[in-house]
Amino acid sequence: MSLRHALLGLLHDGPASGYDLTKMFESRLERFAWHARHSQIYPELNKMAVDGLVEVIEEGPRGRRTYAITEVGRTDLHDWMMNPPADPQVRSEPLLRMFLLSTLDAEDARPLLRAHADSAAATIDWLRRETAEIPADPDETQLAQRILNEIGLRQNQAEYDWAMWAIAQLN
């Protein structure tokens, strides 16, 4: 995954500062897709500005800069979106733990699986609340959020069901 393209995607919805983008990563991407720290975001924004993908549209106190995506950035994002890799790379620490479940005995595996199921259930509850706030006649951005929430609901339901099944297998 490309930090550059994640930032372009976030800026596609509207201008934002590096701080705002860090908060968006924490609230929108970190839980489901990818984590990026502010120490990664700020240098990448500077590189993107040099490459003409974003522009600084406002400078505020203490060096705060607000960035907007440029037409070059929109084209780059579109090209990236339309050309996914044939063999995408995935990073998920929780799923890595499940992959390595065989390193634990059943007594240790059960609480780990239960925690995985509980985390999935909590995410399902959160996504349902978030989805309920989307209007019945959503605009484009809200519709995209509903579609994104739906994949999160389905993935987390599958993970919950799997974890409960795995616990039953260990019992």
C-alpha positions as CSV (number, residue, x, y, z in Angstrom):
1,M,0.0,0.0,0.0
2,S,1.1,3.5,-0.7
3,L,1.1,6.2,2.0
4,R,1.0,8.7,-0.9
5,H,-2.2,7.3,-2.3
6,A,-3.8,7.0,1.1
7,L,-3.2,10.7,1.7
8,L,-4.4,11.6,-1.8
9,G,-7.6,9.6,-1.1
10,L,-8.2,11.4,2.1
11,L,-7.5,14.8,0.5
12,H,-9.9,13.9,-2.3
13,D,-12.8,14.6,0.2
14,G,-11.4,18.1,0.8
15,P,-8.4,20.1,2.0
16,A,-6.8,19.1,5.3
17,S,-3.7,19.8,7.5
18,G,-1.1,17.2,8.4
19,Y,-2.7,17.0,11.8
20,D,-6.2,16.5,10.3
21,L,-4.8,13.8,8.1
22,T,-3.2,12.0,11.1
23,K,-6.6,12.1,12.9
24,M,-8.3,10.7,9.7
25,F,-5.8,7.9,9.6
26,E,-6.6,7.1,13.3
27,S,-10.4,7.3,12.9
28,R,-10.9,6.0,9.3
29,L,-8.0,3.8,8.2
30,E,-6.1,2.5,11.2
31,R,-8.7,0.1,12.4
32,F,-9.4,-1.5,9.0
33,A,-6.6,-0.8,6.5
34,W,-3.4,0.8,7.5
35,H,-1.6,2.7,10.3
36,A,0.5,5.8,9.6
37,R,2.2,8.0,12.2
38,H,2.4,11.8,11.9
39,S,6.2,11.3,11.6
40,Q,5.5,9.5,8.3
41,I,2.7,11.7,7.1
42,Y,4.4,15.1,7.3
43,P,7.5,14.2,5.2
44,E,5.3,12.5,2.6
45,L,3.1,15.6,2.3
46,N,6.3,17.6,1.6
47,K,7.4,15.2,-1.1
48,M,3.9,15.2,-2.6
49,A,4.0,19.0,-2.8
50,V,7.4,18.9,-4.5
51,D,5.9,16.3,-7.0
52,G,2.9,18.5,-7.7
53,L,0.4,16.1,-6.3
54,V,-0.8,18.4,-3.5
55,E,-0.5,22.1,-2.9
56,V,-0.4,24.2,0.3
57,I,-3.5,26.4,0.2
58,E,-3.2,28.0,3.6
59,E,-0.5,28.5,6.2
60,G,-1.6,29.1,9.8
61,P,0.0,29.6,13.2
62,R,3.0,27.4,14.3
63,G,3.6,26.4,10.7
64,R,0.3,24.6,10.2
65,R,-0.3,24.0,6.5
66,T,-3.5,23.0,4.8
67,Y,-3.1,20.8,1.8
68,A,-5.4,20.3,-1.2
69,I,-5.1,17.6,-3.9
70,T,-4.1,19.0,-7.4
71,E,-5.4,17.7,-10.7
72,V,-2.0,15.9,-11.1
73,G,-2.7,14.3,-7.7
74,R,-6.3,13.3,-8.8
75,T,-4.9,11.7,-12.0
76,D,-2.2,9.8,-10.0
77,L,-4.8,8.6,-7.5
78,H,-7.2,7.5,-10.3
79,D,-4.4,5.6,-12.1
80,W,-3.4,3.9,-8.8
81,M,-7.0,2.9,-8.1
82,M,-7.5,1.5,-11.5
83,N,-4.4,-0.6,-11.6
84,P,-4.4,-2.8,-8.5
85,P,-1.4,-5.2,-8.0
86,A,-1.9,-8.8,-9.1
87,D,-0.5,-10.0,-5.8
88,P,-1.6,-7.5,-3.1
89,Q,0.4,-7.5,0.2
90,V,-1.6,-7.5,3.4
91,R,-0.5,-6.6,6.9
92,S,-2.7,-7.6,9.8
93,E,-1.2,-8.3,13.2
94,P,-4.4,-9.9,14.5
95,L,-4.6,-12.2,11.6
96,L,-0.9,-13.1,11.9
97,R,-1.7,-14.1,15.5
98,M,-4.4,-16.4,14.2
99,F,-2.1,-17.8,11.6
100,L,0.4,-18.7,14.4
101,L,-2.3,-20.1,16.6
102,S,-0.7,-23.6,16.3
103,T,2.1,-22.3,18.5
104,L,-0.2,-22.3,21.5
105,D,-1.9,-25.0,23.4
106,A,-5.8,-25.1,23.5
107,E,-5.8,-23.5,27.0
108,D,-3.9,-20.4,25.7
109,A,-5.6,-20.3,22.3
110,R,-9.2,-20.1,23.7
111,P,-8.8,-16.7,25.4
112,L,-6.9,-15.3,22.4
113,L,-9.8,-16.5,20.1
114,R,-12.4,-15.1,22.5
115,A,-10.6,-11.7,22.5
116,H,-10.6,-11.9,18.7
117,A,-14.3,-12.6,18.6
118,D,-15.0,-9.8,21.2
119,S,-13.0,-7.3,19.1
120,A,-14.9,-8.3,16.0
121,A,-18.3,-8.0,17.8
122,A,-17.3,-4.5,19.2
123,T,-16.4,-3.4,15.7
124,I,-19.7,-4.8,14.3
125,D,-21.6,-2.8,16.9
126,W,-19.6,0.4,16.1
127,L,-20.1,0.0,12.4
128,R,-23.8,-0.5,12.8
129,R,-24.1,2.7,14.8
130,E,-22.0,4.6,12.2
131,T,-24.1,3.2,9.3
132,A,-27.3,4.1,11.1
133,E,-26.2,7.8,11.0
134,I,-26.0,7.8,7.2
135,P,-29.1,9.3,5.6
136,A,-31.5,7.1,3.6
137,D,-30.7,9.3,0.6
138,P,-26.9,9.7,0.9
139,D,-24.7,11.9,-1.1
140,E,-21.7,10.4,-3.0
141,T,-19.4,10.5,0.0
142,Q,-22.0,9.1,2.4
143,L,-22.7,6.3,0.0
144,A,-19.0,5.5,-0.3
145,Q,-18.9,5.4,3.5
146,R,-21.9,3.0,3.6
147,I,-20.2,0.7,1.1
148,L,-17.0,0.8,3.1
149,N,-18.9,0.1,6.4
150,E,-20.6,-2.9,4.7
151,I,-17.3,-4.6,3.9
152,G,-16.2,-3.9,7.5
153,L,-19.4,-5.5,8.8
154,R,-19.1,-8.5,6.6
155,Q,-15.4,-9.1,7.3
156,N,-15.9,-8.7,11.1
157,Q,-19.0,-11.0,11.1
158,A,-16.9,-13.6,9.3
159,E,-14.1,-13.2,11.8
160,Y,-16.5,-13.4,14.7
161,D,-18.1,-16.5,13.3
162,W,-14.8,-18.1,12.6
163,A,-13.4,-17.4,16.1
164,M,-16.5,-18.9,17.7
165,W,-16.2,-21.9,15.5
166,A,-12.5,-22.3,16.3
167,I,-13.3,-22.1,20.1
168,A,-15.9,-24.9,19.6
169,Q,-13.3,-27.0,17.8
170,L,-10.9,-26.6,20.7
171,N,-13.6,-27.6,23.2
